[in-house]
């Protein structure tokens, strides 16, 4: 699926991902390819992005906010205060604070 994470300051992430875990207001949930369409409000917590590899990702362009997990280099994390998620047709857009 394709993921784009946008803040008022910049586009933080824009790439294909294997899966995505987000802190929804009813609890954390995960989305994989071909997930049903969803719109959700996100609460304070951590977005976990599961990528296939870091080959095409330039961390200098991520404004220092996305961090590679120490235990698994295929997981990127991003702390958010709140946000909104929309997933439709294998494209997820997160508007984050």
C-alpha positions as CSV (number, residue, x, y, z in Angstrom):
1,X,0.0,0.0,0.0
2,X,1.1,3.6,-0.5
3,X,1.4,5.8,2.6
4,X,1.7,9.6,2.9
5,X,2.2,11.3,6.2
6,X,1.6,15.1,6.2
7,X,2.0,17.7,8.9
8,X,1.4,21.5,8.7
9,X,5.1,21.9,8.2
10,X,6.0,19.3,5.6
11,X,5.3,15.9,4.0
12,X,7.2,13.6,6.4
13,X,6.8,10.3,4.5
14,X,5.7,9.2,1.0
15,X,6.4,5.7,-0.1
16,X,5.1,2.1,-0.5
17,X,4.8,0.2,2.8
18,X,4.0,-3.4,3.8
19,X,1.8,-2.5,6.7
20,X,0.9,0.3,9.1
21,X,0.0,0.4,12.8
22,X,-1.7,3.6,14.2
23,X,-3.0,4.7,17.6
24,X,-6.8,5.0,17.0
25,X,-9.1,6.6,19.6
26,X,-10.5,3.1,20.3
27,X,-7.0,1.5,20.5
28,X,-4.1,0.6,18.2
29,X,-4.9,-1.1,14.9
30,X,-3.0,-2.4,11.9
31,X,-3.7,-2.2,8.2
32,X,-2.3,-4.4,5.4
33,X,-2.7,-4.3,1.7
34,X,-6.4,-4.5,0.5
35,X,-7.7,-3.3,3.8
36,X,-11.3,-2.1,3.8
37,X,-11.7,1.6,3.4
38,X,-11.5,3.4,6.7
39,X,-11.4,6.9,8.2
40,X,-10.3,7.3,11.8
41,X,-9.3,9.9,14.3
42,X,-5.9,9.2,15.8
43,X,-4.8,10.0,19.4
44,X,-1.4,10.7,20.9
45,X,0.9,7.7,20.3
46,X,3.3,6.1,17.9
47,X,2.7,5.3,14.2
48,X,4.6,2.1,13.2
49,X,5.5,1.8,9.5
50,X,6.6,-1.6,8.3
51,X,8.7,-1.3,5.1
52,X,10.2,-3.9,2.9
53,X,13.6,-2.2,2.9
54,X,15.3,1.2,3.6
55,X,16.9,1.3,0.2
56,X,15.0,4.2,-1.3
57,X,14.4,6.1,2.0
58,X,16.5,9.2,2.7
59,X,16.4,9.9,6.4
60,X,17.8,13.4,5.9
61,X,14.6,14.3,4.1
62,X,12.4,13.1,7.0
63,X,13.1,16.1,9.2
64,X,14.4,13.9,12.0
65,X,11.0,12.8,13.1
66,X,10.8,9.3,11.7
67,X,13.1,6.9,13.5
68,X,14.3,3.4,12.5
69,X,13.5,0.9,15.2
70,X,16.6,-0.4,17.0
71,X,15.4,-4.0,17.0
72,X,14.1,-4.2,13.5
73,X,15.4,-1.9,10.7
74,X,12.2,-2.6,8.7
75,X,10.1,-0.6,11.2
76,X,10.0,3.1,11.2
77,X,8.3,5.0,14.1
78,X,6.8,8.4,14.3
79,X,5.4,10.0,17.5
80,X,2.2,12.1,17.0
81,X,0.0,14.2,19.3
82,X,-3.1,13.6,17.2
83,X,-4.2,13.2,13.6
84,X,-6.6,11.8,11.1
85,X,-6.2,8.8,8.8
86,X,-8.0,7.9,5.6
87,X,-7.3,4.6,3.7
88,X,-9.0,3.9,0.4
89,X,-7.8,1.8,-2.6
90,X,-4.5,0.9,-0.9
91,X,-3.6,4.5,-0.4
92,X,-3.3,5.8,3.2
93,X,-3.0,9.5,4.1
94,X,-2.3,10.6,7.6
95,X,-2.7,14.2,8.6
96,X,-0.7,14.4,11.8
97,X,0.1,17.0,14.5
